[in-house]
Structure formats: structure tokens, C-alpha cells
Amino acid sequence: GEIAGTLHGMLTQLRQSDKAVRRGNLLRIGQGADYWSNEHNHVMYDPGCPWKSDANCSTPDYPTAGTGGVYALSLQFMQSVETVLVTYGGPEEEWIDTFGVPRDAAQLKQPTFNTVSYDPERSKLLGTDKAVRFVMQGFSGDLFKGYGLVLDVLKNEMNNILTAVHFELRLMYGVYVALQLLGFYFLLFRRTISSSYTYTETSREFVQMLPSHILTRGELELLRGHFSSKDDF
């Protein structure tokens, strides 16, 4: 009952995770990879088996399962797990998922089983029942490699997104710094020009206040002509 309940719980989590990654709106994932990643869709849905080095995509027990991408393979795996549960899991009301219950450090050190016995007749199922054999092979065979390839695709997509975001943030920061510098120099230039006009007016007033009797007529006309208008500045 405990193993069957745990297997059923893991199957439920697998279905939820698969749906969340592909379709979104589940497990805090807004938009699934089906809507934005062509490479993910190629691995997941297109005919073929890109996770294999050879062109033979068939599987021994279900020849067509490995020819329709990871999605078809995962569907067959989930159906096989359900078959195993119905055939060998016992009554569903006896399924108890004790492995999924959170445990503290002391509980983790305690043995999970008090007695483990070997049943040769049950062991033969690993080689005779194709559903059991397909499930066991899935953890090290096509399904494991297929999901691994999907994970690599998603990691590459994430790295590309982070790289683009990092570039855009640096670009925005560069534009911000450039605007700040241009604004600073513009204000500094305006203030310098304003100060120059102020000093010119002060100098003009000073020249106007000079006593004319200490200057010659030529010197007086020269100074007044130099400060007579702002255009001369």
C-alpha cells in the first residue's frame, strides 16, 4: 500500500509538472513553453527522437511510443504506471503515500522498512510484464534522456532570456548616464553663458561710471564702443 500510494503520488506530481511546463497557469508558471519555444516544441511533439544518437526511435515494448517525441513517450509511461498500479497495487483505498510526508532529521535517520523480503515470482514481473519493464526502463532509457534534452532546451532558453535582460539593463543604464551627463553639461553651459552676460553687464556699468575727465576722448570712445551692445560680447 505504501509503495503503490507513493507511486501514485509521484505520478500525480509528474502530470502536474509536465502540464505546468508545457501549458502554464500551474505551479506558479504563467506561460508554458508550448507558446514561446519552438525548440521545445520540436523535441516534445515532432516525430523523431533527437535524444538518441541513432535513427531507431522504436522501443522494444511499445514500438510507436518513441517515434512521436517526448510527449508521446511520456504519455505511454504514465499509462504504463497506471497499468502497474491497477494490476499490482492492490485496492486503491489502501494506498498510503508515507514517502511524501515531510520528515525531520530524526525521522530521516530511522529505517523505512523493518523487513525486506525477496519474492522470486514477483521479481519475474520485471522481465515478463511489458508495462513494468517499460516503467523501469524509463528511468534510465528514452524517457529520462528525452526529459533531459527538454531540460537542456529550457536552460538554454533561460540563459538567452537572462542575457537579453542583462544587455537591456546595461543599455538602459548607459542611456541614463548619458542623459545625466548631457543634462549636467547643458545646465553648466547655460549657467556659464548667464554668468558671462552678468559679468559683461557689471563691466559695462563699471566703465559707464568711470570719470571721463581722467580719460582721453579716444580712450573713452574705445571703451564705450566695446561695451555698447551685447552682440559685441
C-alpha positions, 0 to 999 in steps of 0.5 A, a space after each residue: 500500500 505504501 509503495 503503490 500510494 507513493 507511486 501514485 503520488 509521484 505520478 500525480 506530481 509528474 502530470 502536474 509538472 509536465 502540464 505546468 511546463 508545457 501549458 502554464 497557469 500551474 505551479 506558479 508558471 504563467 506561460 508554458 513553453 508550448 507558446 514561446 519555444 519552438 525548440 521545445 516544441 520540436 523535441 516534445 511533439 515532432 516525430 523523431 527522437 533527437 535524444 538518441 544518437 541513432 535513427 531507431 526511435 522504436 522501443 522494444 515494448 511499445 514500438 510507436 511510443 518513441 517515434 512521436 517525441 517526448 510527449 508521446 513517450 511520456 504519455 505511454 509511461 504514465 499509462 504504463 504506471 497506471 497499468 502497474 498500479 491497477 494490476 499490482 497495487 492492490 485496492 486503491 483505498 489502501 494506498 498510503 503515500 508515507 514517502 511524501 510526508 515531510 520528515 525531520 532529521 530524526 525521522 530521516 535517520 530511522 529505517 523505512 522498512 523493518 523487513 525486506 523480503 525477496 519474492 522470486 515470482 514477483 521479481 519475474 514481473 520485471 522481465 515478463 510484464 511489458 508495462 513494468 519493464 517499460 516503467 523501469 526502463 524509463 528511468 534510465 532509457 528514452 524517457 529520462 534522456 528525452 526529459 533531459 534534452 527538454 531540460 537542456 532546451 529550457 536552460 538554454 532558453 533561460 540563459 538567452 532570456 537572462 542575457 537579453 535582460 542583462 544587455 537591456 539593463 546595461 543599455 538602459 543604464 548607459 542611456 541614463 548616464 548619458 542623459 545625466 551627463 548631457 543634462 549636467 553639461 547643458 545646465 553648466 553651459 547655460 549657467 556659464 553663458 548667464 554668468 558671462 552676460 552678468 559679468 559683461 553687464 557689471 563691466 559695462 556699468 563699471 566703465 559707464 561710471 568711470 570719470 571721463 575727465 581722467 580719460 582721453 576722448 579716444 580712450 573713452 570712445 574705445 571703451 564705450 564702443 566695446 561695451 555698447 551692445 551685447 552682440 559685441 560680447 
